[in-house]
Amino acid sequence: MGLLSQSPKDSQPVRPLSEIFNFSFFVHFYRVYVPFAIVIGVVCGLSMVLFRMMIDLLTVALSWIPVFLAPLIGGAFSGLFIYVGAREVEGSGISKAIELTHAPSELKTRTALTKMVATSVSIGSGNPVGQEGPAVLIGVAIGNEIAQRAGHTDPSHRRVFMMIGAAACTAAIYKAPLGGTLFAAEAPYKRDARLGFFVPMVLASIVSYLVAGVILGVEPLFDFEASMVFTLALVPQVVLLGVVAGVTATIFAVVLMQTRNFFRMELPDWADPIAGSVFACVVLFFAWWFLDPSLSIAGLGFDVITFVSTHTIPTSVIVALLIGKMFASSFTVAGRVSGGVLASSLFVGAMLGTVFGEIFCPQYITAFAVLGMGAVLAANTNTPVASTVLLLEISQTFDLLIPLVISVCIAYLIAGGTSLYEGQRLSRDDEAPGFYKVLDLDDLGGVPEDLENPLAEQDDIAGKT
């Protein structure tokens, strides 16, 4: 009996379930983030509907202007915004969004509106840029504004709301709630991600996706069949595609960054968008002169991706589209014209995958177009997980999961950290401690007893061991 009474089991304290399961923490977490995630989702969904409608309206309104001249309107418009001091309209938007999360005080209230208007004119006039970068910046601005209006003015807390807004807008504009969430979490870093707020981010993304879907529909971005019966015999081709995609993405990034450096050295900031559009118009003119008018490299290019993926096009023409889009987009974005580069990465990847499929796997040309999009996107943005999920969602080709993962990972490794986003940081280690605040507990009536020092017991145990 004496030995039993001295058993180590009797000396161990019994921990209450509330402490083991952290009930208090998650109650407060839900109280802060779930309601605001829903609000941000609704606002972002409606904003992306307006954004999409503005792009479509301006595309129709400016369609009478030759495709090799119209982009000058968008370039001049962006230059005017920069000239009057609205520098938030510059370029992609994602790099700007990353920079602003590190200095939220510099984020102006007008950012969402100015970026939406400038990008709508840019894309509507035919500049070869995308909508995702501006969407991210618009979402960041919306999240920041809602955070401040709700009284969450601490920069470390506002960053959480900004991430939620970025995820919601990306999800709505690409009709991909999970991919949009992961993209917002991965894009700030080259080899890391911020998933601590995944639940409120994905909740806002789903709400935003549904709100936009009610008005614009929930059909996938690309309307084509891209099935593949994946076997071990296809592994070498998929790996080789990843290698080629990684090299192609690296060339794309180098061209864009070198062009950006040239503009910064030679021209005043307000003149960059005009010069960028002029160079892009030269490329668009040659594409218009030598290629079929239906195969344009202007604008988003999603309709061209669908057309090329579902029709027999000469390989030389597809290669010309790939090179033309790469250089036209580089001139435009490097010239600070408002617009993103994700759509251009998808275009370049689709053309690369189509050519690769025609040469190595004629029976799976469309499938390789999807693999090419994912591989180039992952290498250009350093978002391997988000790129994989995003491509599965926007193409609705879930049986491509394994080959897509292989090609994406290979391309990401080959690119070696090159990126189209200048503001990307290497990892979360580059951030100061407390960069993101989990909860503003002071606003919730103080710190619960079981959260006063949640790491104290772990530190004590570590010290004893």
C-alpha positions as CSV (number, residue, x, y, z in Angstrom):
1,M,0.0,0.0,0.0
2,G,2.8,2.3,0.8
3,L,4.4,1.8,-2.6
4,L,1.1,2.4,-4.3
5,S,0.5,5.7,-2.3
6,Q,3.8,7.0,-3.6
7,S,3.0,6.3,-7.3
8,P,4.0,9.1,-9.7
9,K,0.5,8.9,-11.0
10,D,-0.9,10.3,-7.8
11,S,1.5,13.3,-7.8
12,Q,0.4,14.6,-11.2
13,P,-2.1,17.4,-11.0
14,V,-5.4,17.0,-12.9
15,R,-5.7,19.7,-15.6
16,P,-9.2,21.1,-16.2
17,L,-10.7,20.5,-19.6
18,S,-11.0,24.2,-20.3
19,E,-7.3,24.5,-20.0
20,I,-6.6,21.4,-22.1
21,F,-9.0,22.5,-24.9
22,N,-8.4,26.3,-24.7
23,F,-12.2,27.0,-24.7
24,S,-11.8,30.6,-23.7
25,F,-9.3,31.4,-26.4
26,F,-11.5,30.0,-29.2
27,V,-14.6,31.7,-27.8
28,H,-12.8,35.0,-28.1
29,F,-11.3,34.1,-31.4
30,Y,-14.7,33.4,-32.9
31,R,-16.2,36.5,-31.3
32,V,-13.6,38.8,-33.0
33,Y,-13.1,37.2,-36.4
34,V,-16.2,35.3,-37.4
35,P,-18.6,38.2,-37.6
36,F,-16.1,40.5,-39.3
37,A,-15.1,37.7,-41.7
38,I,-18.7,37.6,-42.8
39,V,-18.9,41.3,-43.2
40,I,-15.7,41.6,-45.1
41,G,-16.8,38.7,-47.3
42,V,-20.0,40.5,-48.2
43,V,-18.3,43.8,-48.9
44,C,-15.5,42.2,-51.0
45,G,-18.0,40.1,-53.0
46,L,-20.0,43.1,-53.9
47,S,-16.8,45.1,-54.7
48,M,-15.6,42.4,-57.1
49,V,-19.0,42.3,-58.8
50,L,-18.7,46.1,-59.4
51,F,-15.0,45.6,-60.5
52,R,-15.9,42.9,-63.0
53,M,-18.8,45.0,-64.4
54,M,-16.6,48.0,-64.8
55,I,-14.0,46.0,-66.7
56,D,-16.7,44.5,-69.0
57,L,-18.3,47.9,-69.6
58,L,-15.1,49.6,-70.5
59,T,-14.0,46.7,-72.7
60,V,-17.1,47.1,-74.8
61,A,-17.0,50.9,-74.7
62,L,-13.4,51.0,-76.0
63,S,-13.7,48.1,-78.4
64,W,-14.0,50.4,-81.4
65,I,-10.3,51.6,-81.0
66,P,-7.7,49.4,-82.7
67,V,-6.2,46.9,-80.3
68,F,-2.7,48.2,-80.8
69,L,-3.7,51.8,-79.8
70,A,-6.3,51.4,-77.1
71,P,-3.9,50.5,-74.3
72,L,-2.5,54.0,-74.5
73,I,-5.7,55.2,-72.8
74,G,-5.1,52.9,-69.8
75,G,-1.4,53.9,-69.6
76,A,-2.2,57.6,-69.7
77,F,-4.9,57.1,-67.1
78,S,-2.5,55.4,-64.7
79,G,0.1,58.1,-65.4
80,L,-2.4,60.8,-64.5
81,F,-3.3,59.1,-61.2
82,I,0.4,58.9,-60.3
83,Y,1.0,62.5,-61.4
84,V,-1.7,63.8,-58.9
85,G,-0.2,61.7,-56.1
86,A,-2.4,58.5,-56.1
87,R,0.6,56.2,-56.2
88,E,-1.4,53.3,-54.9
89,V,-2.5,52.5,-58.5
90,E,1.0,51.6,-59.6
91,G,1.6,48.2,-61.1
92,S,0.4,44.8,-59.9
93,G,-1.1,45.6,-56.5
94,I,0.2,42.5,-54.7
95,S,3.7,44.0,-54.1
96,K,2.0,47.2,-52.9
97,A,-0.3,45.2,-50.7
98,I,2.6,43.3,-49.1
99,E,4.4,46.6,-48.5
100,L,1.3,48.2,-47.0
101,T,0.9,45.3,-44.5
102,H,4.3,46.3,-43.2
103,A,3.3,50.0,-42.9
104,P,-0.6,50.1,-42.6
105,S,-0.5,53.8,-41.7
106,E,0.3,54.6,-45.3
107,L,-2.8,52.8,-46.6
108,K,-5.2,55.6,-47.7
109,T,-9.0,55.2,-47.5
110,R,-9.3,56.0,-51.2
111,T,-7.1,53.0,-52.3
112,A,-9.9,50.6,-53.0
113,L,-11.7,53.1,-55.3
114,T,-8.7,54.4,-57.1
115,K,-7.2,51.0,-57.8
116,M,-10.5,49.7,-59.0
117,V,-11.1,52.6,-61.4
118,A,-7.5,52.7,-62.7
119,T,-7.4,48.9,-63.3
120,S,-10.8,48.8,-65.0
121,V,-9.6,51.4,-67.5
122,S,-6.3,49.6,-67.9
123,I,-7.8,46.2,-68.6
124,G,-10.8,47.6,-70.5
125,S,-8.5,49.4,-72.9
126,G,-6.6,46.2,-73.6
127,N,-3.5,46.4,-71.6
128,P,-2.1,42.8,-71.2
129,V,-2.5,42.7,-67.4
130,G,-4.6,40.8,-64.9
131,Q,-7.2,41.6,-62.2
132,E,-5.9,39.5,-59.3
133,G,-3.2,41.9,-58.1
134,P,-5.6,44.9,-58.0
135,A,-8.2,42.6,-56.3
136,V,-5.7,41.7,-53.6
137,L,-5.0,45.4,-52.9
138,I,-8.7,46.3,-53.0
139,G,-9.3,43.5,-50.4
140,V,-6.5,44.8,-48.2
141,A,-7.9,48.3,-48.3
142,I,-11.4,47.0,-47.5
143,G,-10.2,44.9,-44.6
144,N,-8.1,47.8,-43.2
145,E,-11.1,50.2,-43.4
146,I,-13.4,47.8,-41.7
147,A,-10.8,47.1,-39.0
148,Q,-10.4,50.8,-38.2
149,R,-14.2,51.5,-38.2
150,A,-14.6,48.6,-35.7
151,G,-12.0,50.2,-33.4
152,H,-9.1,47.7,-34.2
153,T,-6.5,50.4,-34.9
154,D,-3.4,48.5,-33.8
155,P,-1.3,47.8,-36.9
156,S,-0.6,44.2,-35.8
157,H,-4.4,43.6,-35.6
158,R,-5.3,45.5,-38.8
159,R,-3.0,43.1,-40.7
160,V,-5.3,40.2,-39.9
161,F,-8.3,42.0,-41.3
162,M,-6.2,43.0,-44.4
163,M,-5.3,39.3,-45.0
164,I,-9.0,38.4,-44.7
165,G,-9.9,41.0,-47.3
166,A,-7.2,39.9,-49.7
167,A,-8.4,36.3,-49.5
168,A,-12.0,37.3,-50.0
169,C,-11.4,39.4,-53.1
170,T,-9.1,36.9,-54.7
171,A,-11.7,34.1,-54.1
172,A,-14.5,36.2,-55.7
173,I,-12.6,37.4,-58.8
174,Y,-11.3,33.9,-59.6
175,K,-14.3,31.9,-58.3
176,A,-11.9,29.9,-56.2
177,P,-12.6,30.2,-52.4
178,L,-9.9,27.8,-51.2
179,G,-7.3,28.8,-53.8
180,G,-8.0,32.4,-53.0
181,T,-7.4,31.8,-49.3
182,L,-4.2,29.9,-49.8
183,F,-2.9,32.5,-52.3
184,A,-3.5,35.3,-49.8
185,A,-1.6,33.3,-47.1
186,E,1.3,32.3,-49.4
187,A,1.9,35.3,-51.6
188,P,3.7,37.5,-49.0
189,Y,6.5,35.0,-48.7
190,K,8.8,33.0,-51.0
191,R,9.0,29.9,-48.9
192,D,6.4,30.3,-46.1
193,A,2.8,30.9,-45.5
194,R,0.6,32.5,-42.8
195,L,-2.1,30.0,-42.0
196,G,-2.9,30.9,-38.4
197,F,-6.0,32.7,-39.6
198,F,-7.1,30.2,-42.1
199,V,-10.6,29.7,-40.8
200,P,-11.7,33.4,-40.9
201,M,-10.0,33.8,-44.2
202,V,-11.7,30.9,-45.8
203,L,-15.0,31.9,-44.3
204,A,-14.7,35.4,-45.8
205,S,-13.7,33.8,-49.1
206,I,-16.7,31.5,-49.2
207,V,-19.1,34.4,-48.4
208,S,-17.4,36.6,-51.0
209,Y,-17.6,33.8,-53.6
210,L,-21.2,33.1,-52.9
211,V,-22.2,36.8,-53.0
212,A,-20.4,37.3,-56.3
213,G,-21.7,34.0,-57.6
214,V,-25.3,35.0,-57.0
215,I,-24.9,37.9,-59.4
216,L,-22.2,36.7,-61.8
217,G,-22.7,32.9,-61.7
218,V,-20.4,30.2,-60.3
219,E,-19.2,28.6,-63.5
220,P,-15.5,27.8,-63.5
221,L,-13.1,30.3,-65.1
222,F,-12.2,28.0,-67.9
223,D,-14.8,26.0,-69.8
224,F,-13.0,23.0,-71.2
225,E,-12.4,19.4,-70.5
226,A,-8.9,18.5,-69.3
227,S,-9.0,15.0,-68.1
228,M,-6.0,12.7,-67.9
229,V,-5.5,9.0,-67.0
230,F,-2.2,9.5,-65.1
231,T,0.2,6.6,-65.2
232,L,3.8,6.1,-64.3
233,A,4.7,6.3,-68.0
234,L,3.7,10.0,-67.9
235,V,6.0,11.0,-65.0
236,P,9.0,11.9,-67.2
237,Q,6.9,14.2,-69.3
238,V,5.3,15.9,-66.3
239,V,8.8,16.3,-64.7
240,L,10.2,17.8,-67.9
241,L,7.3,20.2,-68.1
242,G,8.0,21.4,-64.6
243,V,11.7,22.0,-65.5
244,V,10.8,23.9,-68.7
245,A,8.1,25.9,-66.8
246,G,10.5,26.9,-64.1
247,V,13.0,28.1,-66.7
248,T,10.3,30.0,-68.6
249,A,9.0,31.6,-65.4
250,T,12.5,32.7,-64.5
251,I,12.9,34.4,-67.9
252,F,9.6,36.1,-67.4
253,A,10.6,37.5,-64.0
254,V,14.0,38.6,-65.2
255,V,12.5,40.4,-68.2
256,L,9.9,42.2,-66.0
257,M,12.4,43.2,-63.4
258,Q,15.0,44.4,-65.8
259,T,12.4,46.4,-67.7
260,R,11.2,47.9,-64.4
261,N,14.8,49.0,-63.5
262,F,15.2,50.6,-66.9
263,F,12.0,52.7,-66.5
264,R,13.0,53.8,-63.0
265,M,16.4,55.0,-64.1
266,E,15.3,56.8,-67.3
267,L,11.8,58.3,-66.8
268,P,9.8,60.2,-64.2
269,D,7.3,58.1,-62.4
270,W,4.2,59.6,-64.1
271,A,5.7,58.9,-67.5
272,D,6.4,55.2,-66.9
273,P,2.8,54.0,-67.6
274,I,2.7,55.9,-70.9
275,A,6.1,54.4,-72.0
276,G,5.1,50.9,-70.8
277,S,1.8,51.1,-72.8
278,V,3.7,52.4,-75.9
279,F,6.1,49.4,-75.9
280,A,3.2,47.1,-75.2
281,C,1.3,48.6,-78.2
282,V,4.3,47.8,-80.5
283,V,4.2,44.2,-79.4
284,L,0.4,44.2,-79.9
285,F,0.7,45.7,-83.3
286,F,3.0,42.9,-84.5
287,A,0.7,40.2,-83.0
288,W,-2.3,41.9,-84.7
289,W,-0.4,42.1,-88.0
290,F,0.9,38.5,-88.2
291,L,-1.7,36.5,-86.1
292,D,-5.4,35.8,-86.4
293,P,-7.4,38.7,-84.7
294,S,-9.1,36.1,-82.4
295,L,-5.7,35.2,-81.0
296,S,-5.0,38.5,-79.3
297,I,-2.5,39.0,-76.4
298,A,-4.4,42.1,-75.2
299,G,-6.4,42.1,-72.0
300,L,-6.8,39.1,-69.6
301,G,-6.5,36.5,-72.4
302,F,-8.8,33.9,-70.8
303,D,-10.9,33.5,-73.9
304,V,-7.7,32.9,-75.9
305,I,-6.5,30.2,-73.5
306,T,-9.9,28.4,-73.9
307,F,-9.7,28.8,-77.7
308,V,-6.1,27.5,-78.0
309,S,-6.8,24.6,-75.6
310,T,-9.8,23.4,-77.6
311,H,-8.7,24.0,-81.2
312,T,-5.8,22.9,-83.4
313,I,-3.4,25.8,-83.6
314,P,0.1,25.7,-85.3
315,T,2.9,25.4,-82.8
316,S,4.7,28.5,-84.2
317,V,1.6,30.6,-83.5
318,I,1.3,29.4,-79.9
319,V,5.0,30.1,-79.3
320,A,4.5,33.6,-80.7
321,L,1.5,34.2,-78.4
322,L,3.7,33.0,-75.4
323,I,6.6,35.3,-76.2
324,G,4.3,38.3,-77.1
325,K,2.3,38.0,-73.9
326,M,5.5,37.8,-71.8
327,F,7.0,40.9,-73.2
328,A,3.8,43.0,-73.6
329,S,2.9,42.2,-69.9
330,S,6.4,43.0,-68.7
331,F,6.4,46.4,-70.5
332,T,3.0,47.2,-69.1
333,V,3.5,46.1,-65.4
334,A,7.1,47.4,-65.3
335,G,5.8,50.7,-66.5
336,R,3.5,50.9,-63.5
337,V,0.3,50.6,-65.5
338,S,-2.4,49.4,-63.0
339,G,-2.9,45.7,-63.4
340,G,-1.8,42.3,-62.2
341,V,0.5,39.6,-63.6
342,L,-1.2,36.4,-62.4
343,A,-3.4,36.3,-65.5
344,S,-0.3,36.8,-67.7
345,S,1.4,33.9,-65.9
346,L,-1.7,31.7,-66.6
347,F,-1.6,32.7,-70.3
348,V,2.1,32.0,-70.6
349,G,1.8,28.7,-68.8
350,A,-1.2,27.6,-70.9
351,M,0.7,28.3,-74.1
352,L,3.8,26.5,-72.8
353,G,1.7,23.5,-71.7
354,T,-0.2,23.4,-75.0
355,V,3.1,23.3,-77.1
356,F,4.5,20.7,-74.7
357,G,1.4,18.6,-75.1
358,E,1.5,18.8,-78.9
359,I,5.1,17.6,-78.9
360,F,5.1,14.9,-76.2
361,C,1.5,14.0,-75.4
362,P,-1.0,14.8,-78.2
363,Q,-3.7,12.9,-76.5
364,Y,-3.6,15.2,-73.4
365,I,-2.9,18.6,-74.9
366,T,-5.6,20.4,-72.8
367,A,-4.5,18.6,-69.6
368,F,-0.9,19.8,-70.2
369,A,-2.2,23.3,-70.7
370,V,-3.6,23.2,-67.2
371,L,-0.3,21.7,-65.8
372,G,1.6,24.5,-67.6
373,M,-0.6,27.2,-66.0
374,G,-0.1,25.8,-62.5
375,A,3.7,25.3,-63.0
376,V,4.4,28.7,-64.4
377,L,2.1,30.4,-61.8
378,A,3.8,28.6,-58.9
379,A,7.3,29.5,-60.1
380,N,6.4,33.1,-60.8
381,T,4.6,33.8,-57.5
382,N,6.3,31.3,-55.1
383,T,2.9,29.9,-54.2
384,P,3.1,26.1,-54.9
385,V,0.2,25.1,-52.6
386,A,-2.1,27.9,-53.7
387,S,-1.3,27.5,-57.3
388,T,-2.2,23.8,-57.2
389,V,-5.5,24.4,-55.5
390,L,-6.3,27.4,-57.6
391,L,-5.8,25.6,-60.9
392,L,-8.0,22.7,-59.7
393,E,-10.8,25.1,-58.8
394,I,-10.7,27.4,-61.8
395,S,-10.4,24.5,-64.3
396,Q,-12.6,21.9,-62.4
397,T,-10.1,19.2,-63.3
398,F,-9.5,17.4,-60.0
399,D,-8.2,14.2,-61.6
400,L,-5.0,16.2,-62.5
401,L,-4.0,16.6,-58.8
402,I,-1.0,14.3,-58.8
403,P,0.6,15.4,-62.1
404,L,-0.2,19.0,-61.2
405,V,1.6,18.7,-57.8
406,I,4.7,17.2,-59.5
407,S,5.0,19.9,-62.2
408,V,4.3,22.7,-59.7
409,C,6.9,21.5,-57.2
410,I,9.6,21.0,-59.9
411,A,8.9,24.4,-61.4
412,Y,9.0,26.1,-58.0
413,L,12.4,24.5,-57.2
414,I,13.8,25.3,-60.6
415,A,12.8,29.0,-60.3
416,G,14.8,29.2,-57.1
417,G,13.0,32.2,-55.6
418,T,12.7,34.5,-58.6
419,S,9.4,36.3,-58.5
420,L,7.1,38.7,-60.3
421,Y,6.3,40.3,-56.9
422,E,9.1,42.6,-55.7
423,G,7.7,43.0,-52.2
424,Q,7.8,39.3,-51.3
425,R,9.8,38.4,-48.2
426,L,11.7,35.2,-47.8
427,S,9.8,33.9,-44.8
428,R,8.0,34.9,-41.6
429,D,11.4,35.0,-39.9
430,D,11.9,38.3,-41.6
431,E,9.0,39.8,-39.6
432,A,9.3,41.4,-36.2
433,P,7.8,39.5,-33.2
434,G,4.1,40.3,-32.8
435,F,3.7,41.2,-36.5
436,Y,0.2,39.7,-36.4
437,K,-1.8,40.0,-33.3
438,V,-3.9,36.9,-32.6
439,L,-6.5,38.7,-30.4
440,D,-7.0,42.1,-28.9
441,L,-7.9,40.7,-25.5
442,D,-7.9,44.1,-23.8
443,D,-10.9,45.0,-26.0
444,L,-12.7,41.8,-24.8
445,G,-12.7,42.5,-21.1
446,G,-9.2,41.4,-20.2
447,V,-7.2,38.2,-20.4
448,P,-9.0,35.0,-19.2
449,E,-7.3,33.2,-16.3
450,D,-6.3,30.2,-18.5
451,L,-4.7,32.6,-21.0
452,E,-2.7,34.9,-18.7
453,N,0.5,33.0,-19.5
454,P,-0.4,30.1,-21.8
455,L,3.3,29.3,-22.4
456,A,4.4,29.4,-18.8
457,E,3.8,25.8,-18.1
458,Q,5.6,24.8,-21.3
459,D,8.6,26.9,-20.4
460,D,8.7,25.4,-16.9
461,I,8.7,21.9,-18.3
462,A,11.4,22.8,-20.9
463,G,13.5,24.2,-18.1
464,K,13.2,21.0,-16.1
465,T,14.1,18.8,-19.0
